[in-house]
């Protein structure tokens, strides 16, 4: 999600490389994020190869921000 929050979109291979995960692991996580409507998945062809790209939705941005806020609250409590 953090990659998609700072980029308009990212393709499968870019996410895989940045995150250092397997194809199956990435596919599993992106399916879960899509099911929650946090991301959209777009499939197209580049030449003869399929290209899958991902974009964060408004709902996904809001959920990610809530997550960051919760983490900041936890960190704040640890600092006291």
N, CA and C of each residue as an Amber inpcrd file, in Angstrom:
protein
   240
   0.8210000  -1.1920000   0.0000000   0.0000000   0.0000000   0.0000000
   0.8640000   1.2540000   0.0000000   1.9710000   1.2140000   0.7280000
   2.8120000   2.4120000   0.7930000   3.3730000   2.7700000  -0.5770000
   3.6870000   1.7800000  -1.3870000   4.1850000   2.0520000  -2.7440000
   3.0930000   2.7400000  -3.5630000   1.8780000   2.2530000  -3.4290000
   0.7800000   2.8160000  -4.2110000   0.3320000   4.1740000  -3.6830000
   0.5970000   4.4610000  -2.4370000   0.2310000   5.7660000  -1.8770000
   1.0810000   6.8960000  -2.4630000   2.2960000   6.5860000  -2.8800000
   3.1950000   7.6270000  -3.3940000   3.3970000   7.5560000  -4.9120000
   2.7310000   6.6070000  -5.5630000   2.7900000   6.4700000  -7.0160000
   1.3700000   6.3660000  -7.5600000   1.1580000   6.8570000  -8.7710000
  -0.1680000   6.7480000  -9.3760000  -0.5690000   5.2920000  -9.5570000
   0.4050000   4.4790000  -9.9150000   0.1650000   3.0500000 -10.0850000
   1.5120000   2.3370000 -10.0460000   1.4420000   1.0220000  -9.9450000
   2.6530000   0.1960000 -10.0010000   2.2770000  -1.1350000 -10.6280000
   3.1780000  -1.6850000 -11.4280000   2.8930000  -2.9720000 -12.0460000
   3.3950000  -4.1090000 -11.1600000   2.9780000  -5.3120000 -11.5110000
   3.2680000  -6.5020000 -10.7150000   4.7670000  -6.6700000 -10.4870000
   5.5440000  -6.5930000 -11.5510000   6.9820000  -6.8250000 -11.4200000
   7.6670000  -5.7610000 -10.5660000   7.2300000  -4.5260000 -10.6750000
   7.7880000  -3.4550000  -9.8470000   7.5060000  -3.7170000  -8.3750000
   6.2550000  -4.0440000  -8.0630000   5.9040000  -4.3330000  -6.6730000
   6.6850000  -5.5430000  -6.1550000   6.7680000  -6.5700000  -6.9820000
   7.4880000  -7.7840000  -6.5830000   8.9440000  -7.4600000  -6.2530000
   9.5740000  -6.6760000  -7.0940000  10.9730000  -6.3130000  -6.8930000
  11.1550000  -5.4290000  -5.6620000  10.3230000  -4.4150000  -5.5240000
  10.4400000  -3.4970000  -4.3910000  10.1940000  -4.1890000  -3.0560000
   9.2440000  -5.1120000  -3.0420000   8.8570000  -5.7610000  -1.7980000
   9.6510000  -7.0390000  -1.5060000  10.3020000  -7.5800000  -2.5180000
  11.0860000  -8.8050000  -2.3290000  10.2360000 -10.0030000  -1.9470000
   9.0980000 -10.1590000  -2.6220000   8.1820000 -11.2590000  -2.3340000
   8.0540000 -12.1700000  -3.5520000   7.4560000 -13.3210000  -3.3380000
   7.2310000 -14.2620000  -4.4310000   5.9900000 -13.8560000  -5.2260000
   5.8580000 -14.4230000  -6.4160000   4.6740000 -14.1680000  -7.2370000
   3.4000000 -14.5230000  -6.4660000   3.3930000 -15.7030000  -5.8700000
   2.2120000 -16.1790000  -5.1500000   1.8620000 -15.3030000  -3.9590000
   2.8800000 -14.8770000  -3.2290000   2.6600000 -14.0350000  -2.0670000
   2.0530000 -12.7010000  -2.4870000   2.6220000 -12.0830000  -3.5110000
   2.1100000 -10.8010000  -3.9940000   0.6930000 -10.9570000  -4.5360000
   0.4490000 -12.0020000  -5.2900000  -0.8840000 -12.2310000  -5.8510000
  -1.9170000 -12.4000000  -4.7370000  -1.5560000 -13.1200000  -3.7040000
  -2.4510000 -13.3350000  -2.5710000  -2.7960000 -12.0270000  -1.8730000
  -1.7850000 -11.2280000  -1.6190000  -2.0120000  -9.9550000  -0.9240000
  -2.7920000  -8.9660000  -1.7810000  -2.4930000  -8.9030000  -3.0630000
  -3.2170000  -7.9590000  -3.9250000  -4.6770000  -8.3820000  -4.0900000
  -4.9330000  -9.6840000  -4.1260000  -6.3260000 -10.1530000  -4.1840000
  -7.0860000  -9.7370000  -2.9290000  -6.4350000  -9.8590000  -1.7700000
  -7.0760000  -9.4670000  -0.5080000  -7.3470000  -7.9690000  -0.4830000
  -6.3910000  -7.1670000  -0.9530000  -6.5870000  -5.7130000  -0.9970000
  -7.6890000  -5.3310000  -1.9800000  -7.7680000  -6.0540000  -3.0840000
  -8.8280000  -5.8010000  -4.0620000 -10.1910000  -6.1760000  -3.4730000
 -10.2540000  -7.2790000  -2.7470000 -11.5170000  -7.7120000  -2.1360000
 -12.0380000  -6.6790000  -1.1470000 -11.1430000  -5.9760000  -0.4760000
 -11.5300000  -4.9150000   0.4610000 -11.7790000  -3.5770000  -0.2400000
 -11.5880000  -3.5710000  -1.5630000 -11.7430000  -2.3770000  -2.3980000
 -10.7320000  -1.2910000  -2.0430000  -9.5360000  -1.7150000  -1.5950000
  -8.4530000  -0.7790000  -1.2870000  -7.6160000  -0.4750000  -2.5200000
  -7.6320000  -1.3910000  -3.5030000  -6.9040000  -1.2010000  -4.7520000
  -7.7720000  -1.6590000  -5.9150000  -7.4190000  -1.1700000  -7.0950000
  -8.0090000  -1.7030000  -8.3290000  -6.8950000  -2.3680000  -9.1150000
  -7.2700000  -3.3890000  -9.8530000  -6.3100000  -4.1380000 -10.6560000
  -6.7100000  -4.0070000 -12.1140000  -5.7340000  -3.6460000 -12.9420000
  -5.9880000  -3.4820000 -14.3800000  -5.0230000  -4.3690000 -15.1430000
  -5.5600000  -5.1950000 -16.0110000  -4.7300000  -6.0770000 -16.8320000
  -4.7610000  -5.5920000 -18.2740000  -3.5930000  -5.5700000 -18.8820000
  -3.4820000  -5.1500000 -20.2790000  -2.3640000  -5.9630000 -20.9200000
  -2.1330000  -5.7030000 -22.1850000  -1.0560000  -6.3650000 -22.9000000
  -0.0180000  -5.3440000 -23.3280000   1.2330000  -5.6980000 -23.1460000
   2.3570000  -4.9230000 -23.6580000   3.0460000  -5.8730000 -24.6310000
   2.8180000  -5.6180000 -25.9070000   3.2530000  -6.5860000 -26.9050000
   2.4220000  -7.8400000 -26.7240000   3.0800000  -8.9640000 -26.4920000
   2.3700000 -10.2280000 -26.2810000   2.3120000 -10.6220000 -24.8120000
   2.8770000  -9.8060000 -23.9590000   2.9130000 -10.1310000 -22.5340000
   1.8180000  -9.3800000 -21.7810000   1.2460000 -10.0710000 -20.7990000
   0.2590000  -9.3990000 -19.9660000   0.9630000  -8.4630000 -18.9960000
   0.3050000  -7.3690000 -18.7010000   0.8270000  -6.4090000 -17.7340000
  -0.2910000  -6.1210000 -16.7360000  -0.0090000  -6.3690000 -15.4710000
  -0.9780000  -6.1200000 -14.4200000  -0.5160000  -4.9240000 -13.6210000
  -1.3970000  -3.9330000 -13.5110000  -1.0380000  -2.7500000 -12.7220000
  -2.0770000  -2.5370000 -11.6350000  -1.6370000  -1.8530000 -10.5970000
  -2.4470000  -1.6530000  -9.4030000  -2.5210000  -0.1750000  -9.0780000
  -3.7010000   0.2580000  -8.6190000  -3.9070000   1.6340000  -8.1860000
  -4.6570000   1.6090000  -6.8660000  -4.3160000   2.5410000  -5.9950000
  -5.0120000   2.6440000  -4.7190000  -6.3180000   3.4050000  -4.9360000
  -7.3610000   2.9980000  -4.2320000  -8.6580000   3.6640000  -4.3280000
  -8.7780000   4.7010000  -3.2070000  -9.8210000   5.4960000  -3.2790000
 -10.0800000   6.4700000  -2.2130000 -10.2600000   5.7450000  -0.8850000
 -11.0050000   4.6530000  -0.9050000 -11.2210000   3.8510000   0.3020000
  -9.8880000   3.3180000   0.8310000  -9.0190000   2.9000000  -0.0760000
  -7.7060000   2.3930000   0.3110000  -6.8390000   3.4740000   0.9390000
  -6.8920000   4.6820000   0.3610000  -6.1250000   5.8060000   0.9170000
  -6.5960000   6.1350000   2.3280000  -7.9080000   6.1360000   2.5050000
  -8.4590000   6.4420000   3.8280000  -8.0680000   5.3690000   4.8460000
  -8.1500000   4.1070000   4.4570000  -7.7910000   3.0080000   5.3610000
  -6.3070000   3.0550000   5.7080000  -5.4670000   3.3680000   4.7340000
  -4.0330000   3.4360000   4.9900000  -3.7190000   4.5850000   5.9350000
  -4.3810000   5.7160000   5.7500000  -4.1640000   6.8560000   6.6420000
  -4.6040000   6.5180000   8.0680000  -5.7190000   5.8160000   8.2060000
  -6.1720000   5.3760000   9.5310000  -5.1290000   4.4600000  10.1700000
  -4.5540000   3.5990000   9.3720000  -3.5050000   2.6870000   9.8500000
  -2.2970000   3.4830000  10.3440000  -1.8660000   4.4600000   9.5640000
  -0.7360000   5.3000000   9.9690000  -1.0480000   6.0570000  11.2550000
  -2.2590000   6.5820000  11.3610000  -2.6560000   7.2990000  12.5700000
  -2.6030000   6.3890000  13.7930000  -3.0600000   5.1460000  13.6390000
  -3.0260000   4.1890000  14.7500000  -1.5870000   3.8790000  15.1510000
  -0.7030000   3.7230000  14.1610000   0.7080000   3.4650000  14.4620000
   1.3380000   4.6460000  15.1900000   1.0190000   5.8610000  14.7470000
   1.5590000   7.0480000  15.4070000   1.0740000   7.1560000  16.8460000
  -0.1640000   6.7660000  17.0740000  -0.7170000   6.7820000  18.4250000
   0.0250000   5.7770000  19.3200000   0.3130000   4.6100000  18.7890000
   1.0550000   3.5980000  19.5380000   2.4610000   4.1020000  19.8430000
   3.1000000   4.6600000  18.8460000   4.4670000   5.1810000  19.0410000
   4.4710000   6.3000000  20.0800000   3.4480000   7.1410000  20.0340000
   3.3280000   8.2200000  21.0030000   3.2140000   7.7000000  22.4200000
   2.4690000   6.6220000  22.5990000   2.3020000   6.0200000  23.9330000
   3.6060000   5.3950000  24.4200000   4.3740000   4.8510000  23.4990000
   5.6510000   4.2380000  23.8710000   6.6570000   5.2850000  24.3030000
   6.5230000   6.4830000  23.7560000   7.4560000   7.5750000  24.0780000
   7.1840000   8.2170000  25.4280000   6.0400000   7.9320000  26.0280000
   5.6860000   8.5520000  27.3190000   6.2320000   7.7890000  28.4930000
